[in-house]
Structure formats: C-alpha cells, structure tokens
C-alpha cells in the first residue's frame, strides 16, 4: 500500500543521484510487516561487520518498516554465520519471506551487487573510509558507525565522495537523535545561558584516552578468520585475539586501544561528545582554531580554542558535556539533562527561535533520507567535522605542543610535521 506520491525504489535508483523526490507512506512494521510494502519500494540492505556493534544494528534495521536485509559480510566466518542466522530467524519468526540472505566474506563482492540500495558499515575504524568510498562509488547509500574515520584526510575524502556522488550518508553518532541532546543544544544556540564561554567535554571510557602502538605477541590465526582481510589497509602484524575478539568472548575488543586501528577514548566516546559540543556551538561546518595539550602548569587539560574566545576542554574523569555561559550552564549525558538556573531545563523552544533538526530514531532517519534524498541528522560532513576534533586532540597530544588549525583549509598553520599526521599510507592494494 502506498500513496499517490510514492515512487518505485528501483525506478528512483535509475534517476539522477541526489534528485529530490517525495517520500512514500510508511506502514508500521508492527501492524503489517514489510510484506505490505511492494518489493520495488523496499530498501534492500547489506551489512558489513558483524562483531560487537553490527548485530545490534542489524536487529534495529530489521525492525524498521520498508527494509529487507539481503546480504551480510564479515572476515570471520562464525560472526558471518551469526549475522545471517539473526536475519533468517527474524523473518522466520514473523512468517516473512527472507528472499535468501547471502553470506559474503569479501565486502567488495557485496558492494558489487546491483540489487543492494544501502549498506551499514560496523567494522573497526581503519576500514571505514575504504568501504564507505567504495560503496558510494557503487551507487550505495551508507550508514557508517562512529568514529567516522581513522584520519582527518579519510574523513574529508568520505565527505567529498558523498557530495560528488549524491549519496545519502548517516554517521552513527546516535546522540543526535536523542531529545536530551537536541534540547540542550537548542538552549545553548538560543542564548538561554548567555554568551558561551566554556565547554567541558568529559569522555570517561573503558579504553585508554589516547591510542598506543600495538605490541601484542603473535598467536596462531584461527581457521575461521581471514586475518589479511581483517587488517586490510592497516600495517601488517601478527594475529592476536585481543584485536578481533573470538565470538565466544564478550565485551568490546581492544583494537580501539591502538593507533593502527583507532584513536582510543578520544575517538570512541569523543566522537559522541565532541559531536554534541560542535552541535551546540553551531560548528557543524567548522571547528577550533587552536589545540593545546596539558603543559603541567596553567593548562591542566587538553584545550581547544574557537574563534570568538570560546574554550573547550577534554578530560577523562566523567561522561558528560557541559556548556557554560555568562548567565548559566547546561549539562547533558545519556542519563540526564541539567541546567542552571534549574527551571531552564523546562524551557520550550518557541516559534521563531532556532530549532535543530529533529530525529527521534537514528536508523529511521537514515531510511527517510534515502527515500526523500534530504541529508540526515548526522550527515557525513557533520561526522567529518566532529571526528576531526578528536583527531586534532590526538595529534596535539602526540606532538606535545600547541597547534594552530585552519578549519577552512583543514590544515595546521606553520607545522608540516602536524600536517603529515592528518593522513596515513594504506597497505597495498587498498586505497581511496
């Protein structure tokens, strides 16, 4: 069932990329299931990366109306089989036809399939750019987990490719689809705490704040994993089970600790909370101009400075974002929204005031964007700018000196050593 303004998904894909179209009527999946949506209007999806985060995303998209999972991919055969089984059990339990879900070991084979409309990427960070850029060049829309990239250059390449190809790209920074964070940023943007003077980003995490180089000892490679494929563009090193946890082991694997695969706590939780700081400051297309590491004296925390004198600090003692202005403050995390004055938390944003993009479901927002070709709440440019803040902090900490940053040119001023650290070579044959 669909209204007169709906279009065939397949016919749309043959039209010019990025053309604006009207969205079809969504029928709640709980009422009629995807079987009520004509096959040509369903969004066919592939999932790449089925370790810790991927299965949750898979279940979430299975529950969205108007979608059909058609392929899953992982370098570990057991995780791949688990992902396929999750989707098959979902459809079987609801007496819905799965249509045959392909289990694919090499992501390139998944992306080459013409019947897939969108892909979800939930691999370690060092794979995001290669997979996302390849997907967009293959005509696929992309939902990519945060942090967006391993480097600043990769983030910019992903954003540029999305604009060149007209693909929809949602960064998985789901706090943008939470009412607490949106309301906190609207209070700040509308001046309810006066002029913003300081932002405290606190990103306590189970991972080291800053990444180190991996010195784990070598271990035998299990028959179930394609280790060369897991490493991909990262430098070669021997296998160790702390990097991709075996399927029996619970918790988040330790690849986040290491420079070759991730950016430590700075990019893990930092990609969430710096993203909210950027949103509240209206910096989704810009960023700081100076980054100062702790100096043992007056500078106690990693510090960022923005044009206009706003100062942002990062510490690892709690988990929250606090905006402080000349007339009060707003503090938010996933459990609460607090303000001073206390009654400010009850303030509703009125007509004529700044109202931020409203999304209450990050995955549904992505699907709506695919259908109407409007950018989602955490568009790739937003993800690029937010992860850049994380990478800038890591670079300043590694070099141990203040850095001047040009957010327009996306280069450090007068520091070529720092500029070289905005990009990294990829192991052959991988490139973007």
C-alpha positions in Angstrom: 0.0 0.0 0.0 1.3 3.5 -0.9 0.0 6.9 -1.6 0.0 8.7 -4.9 3.3 10.5 -4.2 5.3 7.3 -3.6 7.8 6.1 -6.2 9.4 2.8 -7.0 12.8 2.4 -5.3 14.2 0.7 -8.3 13.0 3.4 -10.7 14.5 6.0 -8.4 17.9 4.4 -8.5 17.9 4.8 -12.2 17.3 8.6 -11.9 19.9 11.2 -11.3 21.7 10.8 -8.0 20.5 13.2 -5.4 17.3 14.3 -7.1 14.6 15.3 -4.7 11.6 13.0 -4.5 8.6 12.6 -2.3 8.7 10.0 0.5 6.3 7.1 0.3 3.9 6.3 3.1 5.5 4.2 5.8 3.2 1.5 7.3 4.2 0.5 10.8 6.0 -2.8 10.7 4.3 -3.9 13.9 0.9 -3.6 12.0 1.6 -5.2 8.6 5.3 -6.1 8.3 7.5 -5.5 5.2 5.3 -7.9 3.3 2.8 -5.0 2.9 5.4 -2.9 1.1 5.8 -3.7 -2.6 9.1 -5.3 -3.3 10.2 -2.5 -5.6 9.7 0.0 -2.8 11.7 -1.9 -0.1 15.2 -0.7 0.7 17.5 -3.6 0.2 20.3 -3.6 2.7 23.7 -5.2 3.2 25.6 -5.3 6.5 29.4 -5.2 6.7 31.0 -6.0 10.1 29.2 -8.3 12.5 31.3 -8.3 15.6 30.2 -6.3 18.6 28.2 -3.4 17.1 27.0 -4.9 13.9 24.4 -7.4 15.2 22.6 -4.7 17.2 22.4 -2.5 14.1 21.2 -5.5 12.1 18.4 -6.1 14.5 17.5 -2.5 14.6 17.2 -2.2 10.8 15.3 -5.5 10.6 12.7 -3.9 12.8 12.3 -0.8 10.5 9.4 -0.9 8.1 10.1 -1.0 4.3 13.5 -2.6 4.6 14.8 -6.0 3.6 18.2 -7.4 4.6 19.7 -9.3 1.6 23.4 -9.8 2.4 25.8 -9.8 5.4 29.6 -9.7 5.4 32.4 -10.3 7.8 36.0 -11.6 7.7 35.2 -14.1 10.5 33.1 -17.0 9.2 31.5 -17.6 12.6 30.4 -14.0 13.0 29.2 -14.0 9.4 27.1 -17.1 10.1 25.7 -15.5 13.3 24.6 -12.4 11.3 22.9 -14.5 8.6 21.1 -16.5 11.3 19.9 -13.4 13.1 18.2 -12.1 9.9 16.8 -15.5 9.0 15.3 -16.1 12.4 13.8 -12.7 12.4 11.9 -13.3 9.1 11.0 -16.9 10.0 9.5 -15.9 13.4 7.2 -13.4 11.6 6.4 -15.8 8.7 8.0 -13.3 6.3 10.0 -14.4 3.2 13.7 -13.7 3.6 14.3 -14.0 -0.2 17.6 -15.7 0.6 20.3 -13.8 2.6 23.8 -14.1 1.2 26.7 -14.5 3.5 29.8 -12.9 1.8 33.4 -12.9 3.1 34.7 -10.1 0.9 33.0 -6.8 1.1 33.8 -6.0 -2.5 31.6 -8.7 -3.6 28.7 -7.4 -1.6 29.2 -3.8 -2.9 29.3 -5.1 -6.5 25.8 -6.5 -6.2 23.4 -4.2 -8.1 20.3 -5.1 -6.1 21.6 -3.5 -2.8 20.4 0.0 -2.1 22.2 0.8 1.2 24.9 -0.6 3.3 25.7 -0.5 7.1 29.4 -0.4 8.0 30.2 -1.5 11.5 33.9 -2.6 11.1 36.9 -1.4 13.0 37.7 2.3 12.2 40.6 1.6 9.9 38.2 0.1 7.4 35.6 2.8 7.3 37.0 5.0 4.6 37.8 2.3 2.0 34.5 0.6 2.5 32.4 3.7 2.5 34.0 5.3 -0.5 33.8 2.1 -2.5 30.1 1.8 -1.5 29.3 5.3 -2.7 31.1 4.7 -6.0 29.0 1.6 -6.3 25.8 3.6 -6.0 25.0 2.6 -2.4 23.8 4.9 0.4 25.8 4.5 3.6 25.2 4.2 7.3 28.7 4.2 8.9 29.4 3.7 12.6 31.3 6.4 14.5 34.0 7.4 14.7 33.8 8.2 11.0 37.4 7.7 10.1 40.9 6.8 11.2 42.4 10.1 10.0 41.3 13.7 9.1 42.2 13.1 5.4 40.0 10.0 5.3 37.0 11.9 6.8 37.4 14.6 4.2 37.6 12.1 1.4 34.4 10.4 2.6 32.5 13.7 2.8 33.8 14.8 -0.7 32.7 11.5 -2.2 29.2 11.8 -0.8 28.8 15.2 -2.4 30.3 14.1 -5.7 28.1 11.0 -6.0 24.9 12.4 -4.3 24.7 9.5 -1.9 23.0 9.7 1.5 25.4 9.2 4.4 24.4 8.9 8.0 27.2 8.9 10.6 26.3 6.6 13.5 26.5 9.3 16.2 23.1 8.5 17.5 23.1 11.1 20.3 21.9 13.5 17.5 18.7 11.5 17.5 18.1 11.9 21.3 15.8 14.6 22.7 18.0 15.4 25.7 21.0 16.3 23.5 18.9 18.2 21.0 17.1 20.3 23.7 20.5 21.0 25.4 21.9 22.4 22.2 18.8 24.4 21.4 19.0 26.1 24.8 22.6 27.0 24.1 22.0 28.1 20.5 19.1 30.3 21.5 21.2 32.2 24.1 19.5 30.9 27.3 22.8 30.6 29.1 24.0 33.9 27.7 27.3 34.0 25.7 29.0 30.7 25.7 32.4 31.0 27.3 33.5 27.4 28.0 32.6 23.8 27.1 33.7 20.8 29.1 33.8 17.5 27.2 34.2 14.6 29.6 34.8 11.3 28.0 35.5 8.6 30.6 35.7 5.3 28.8 36.9 1.8 29.2 39.6 2.4 26.7 42.9 4.4 27.1 42.2 8.1 26.3 44.9 8.1 23.7 46.0 5.3 21.4 49.3 3.5 21.6 51.3 1.3 19.1 50.4 -2.3 19.3 53.0 -4.7 20.7 50.8 -7.7 21.4 52.6 -11.0 20.8 51.9 -13.2 17.9 49.3 -16.0 18.1 48.1 -18.7 15.7 45.4 -17.5 13.3 42.1 -19.3 13.7 40.8 -21.1 10.6 37.6 -19.1 10.9 39.2 -15.7 10.2 40.8 -14.1 7.2 43.4 -12.2 9.0 44.8 -10.4 6.0 41.3 -9.1 5.2 40.7 -8.0 8.8 43.9 -6.0 8.7 43.1 -4.5 5.3 44.7 -1.1 4.9 46.4 -1.2 8.3 50.1 -2.2 8.5 50.7 -5.9 8.7 51.2 -7.5 12.1 50.7 -11.0 13.5 47.3 -12.0 14.7 46.3 -11.7 18.4 42.8 -12.5 19.8 42.7 -9.2 21.7 42.2 -7.4 18.4 39.2 -9.1 16.9 37.7 -10.9 19.9 36.6 -14.5 19.2 32.9 -14.9 19.0 32.7 -16.5 22.5 34.3 -13.5 24.2 32.1 -10.8 25.4 32.8 -7.1 25.5 34.5 -4.6 23.2 37.7 -5.8 21.5 40.9 -4.0 22.2 41.7 -2.7 18.7 40.3 0.6 19.9 43.4 1.0 22.0 45.8 1.0 19.1 46.9 3.7 16.7 46.8 1.5 13.6 43.1 0.8 14.0 41.5 3.6 16.1 42.1 6.6 18.2 41.5 5.4 21.8 38.9 7.0 24.0 39.3 10.3 22.1 37.6 8.9 19.1 35.5 6.3 20.8 33.4 8.3 23.3 34.9 11.5 22.0 33.1 11.0 18.6 29.8 11.2 20.6 30.5 14.1 23.0 32.7 16.3 20.8 29.9 15.9 18.2 27.4 17.4 20.7 29.8 20.2 21.6 30.1 21.1 17.9 26.3 21.0 17.5 25.7 23.3 20.5 28.3 25.7 19.2 26.9 25.8 15.7 30.2 24.4 14.3 29.0 21.6 12.1 30.9 23.1 9.2 33.9 24.4 11.1 36.0 23.7 14.2 38.5 25.0 16.6 41.5 27.2 15.6 43.9 26.2 18.3 44.7 22.9 20.2 46.8 23.0 23.4 48.0 19.8 25.2 48.4 19.9 29.0 51.6 21.7 30.0 51.9 20.8 33.7 51.1 24.4 34.6 48.1 26.6 33.8 46.8 24.2 31.0 45.6 21.2 33.1 43.5 19.6 30.3 43.6 19.2 26.6 42.2 22.5 25.5 40.6 23.8 22.2 40.0 27.4 21.3 37.4 28.6 18.9 37.1 31.9 17.1 35.5 34.4 19.5 37.3 33.2 22.5 35.2 30.1 23.4 37.4 27.5 25.2 36.7 23.8 25.2 38.5 21.3 27.5 38.6 17.5 27.4 39.1 15.3 30.4 38.5 11.6 31.2 37.1 11.7 34.7 33.3 11.5 33.9 31.0 11.2 31.0 29.1 14.4 30.0 29.1 17.7 28.1 28.7 21.0 29.9 28.2 24.4 28.2 28.9 27.3 30.5 27.8 30.8 29.5 27.6 34.3 31.1 24.1 33.6 32.5 24.1 29.9 33.4 25.0 26.4 32.2 23.6 23.3 30.5 25.0 19.8 31.2 23.9 16.7 29.4 24.7 13.0 29.0 22.6 9.9 28.2 21.0 9.7 31.6 20.1 13.4 32.3 19.8 17.0 31.3 20.6 19.5 34.0 20.7 23.3 33.8 21.4 26.4 35.9 19.1 28.1 36.6 17.3 24.8 37.4 14.0 25.8 35.8 15.8 26.4 32.4 15.5 22.7 31.7 11.8 23.1 31.4 12.1 25.9 28.8 10.4 25.1 25.5 11.8 26.5 22.3 9.2 28.7 20.7 8.2 29.8 17.2 10.9 31.9 15.6 13.7 30.5 17.7 16.5 28.2 16.5 15.1 24.7 16.2 17.6 22.0 15.4 16.9 19.0 13.0 14.5 16.7 14.8 15.2 13.0 14.7 14.0 10.6 17.3 15.3 7.4 15.7 18.7 7.4 14.0 18.1 4.4 11.8 14.6 5.5 10.7 16.1 9.0 9.9 18.6 7.3 7.6 15.8 5.4 5.8 13.7 8.5 5.4 16.7 10.3 3.9 17.2 7.5 1.4 13.6 8.0 0.3 13.4 11.7 0.1 17.1 12.4 -0.7 17.4 15.0 2.0 20.5 14.9 4.2 20.1 13.0 7.6 20.6 14.4 11.1 24.3 13.3 11.2 25.3 13.8 7.6 28.8 12.8 6.6 30.0 16.5 6.8 28.9 16.6 10.4 30.7 13.4 11.1 33.8 14.6 9.4 34.0 17.8 11.4 33.3 16.1 14.7 35.9 13.3 14.3 38.4 15.9 13.1 38.1 17.5 16.6 39.0 14.1 18.1 42.0 13.6 15.7 43.3 17.1 16.4 43.4 16.3 20.1 45.3 13.1 19.4 47.8 14.8 17.2 48.4 17.6 19.7 49.0 15.0 22.5 51.4 13.0 20.3 53.4 16.1 19.4 53.2 17.6 22.9 52.9 21.2 21.7 50.2 23.8 20.9 48.9 23.7 17.3 47.1 26.3 15.2 44.4 24.9 12.9 42.7 26.4 9.9 39.1 24.9 9.8 38.5 26.3 6.3 41.6 24.9 4.7 41.8 22.0 7.2 45.5 22.4 7.7 47.8 23.3 10.5 49.4 26.7 10.2 53.2 26.6 10.0 53.6 23.0 11.2 54.3 20.5 8.5 55.0 17.6 10.9 51.5 18.0 12.2 50.1 18.2 8.7 51.7 14.9 7.8 49.8 13.3 10.6 46.4 14.2 9.1 46.8 11.3 6.7 48.4 7.8 6.6 49.6 5.5 3.9 47.4 2.4 3.3 48.8 -1.1 2.9 48.6 -2.2 -0.7 46.4 -2.8 -2.6 43.9 -0.7 -0.6 43.4 3.0 -1.4 40.6 5.6 -1.7 
